[in-house]
Amino acid sequence: MNYHNWAALMKVMLQAHGLWEAVSHGGDGVDFTEDRMALEVSIEELIGCLKAVEERRGPSGSSSTAGLDLSV
């Protein structure tokens, strides 16, 4: 997935959870809990992308994520 597709997906996911405000305004005036929830959604998506890359590269260990614990 390229950056533009990922960014569009993240925007929609955060909007669906009512958390886009935490990102679009840099967190100004956003509740800390909402900010952390937005961060959690972002991290979960990133981990999913890293796992997909690792699976595509196979067990050769050549992945940039080799040795990382990507469990959620």
Sequence and secondary structure as in RCSB ss.txt:
>XXXX:A:sequence
MNYHNWAALMKVMLQAHGLWEAVSHGGDGVDFTEDRMALEVSIEELIGCLKAVEERRGPSGSSSTAGLDLSV
>XXXX:A:secstr
  HHHHHHHHHHHHHHTT HHHHHTTTTT  HHHHHHHHHHHHHHHHHHHHHHHHHH TTS STTTT     
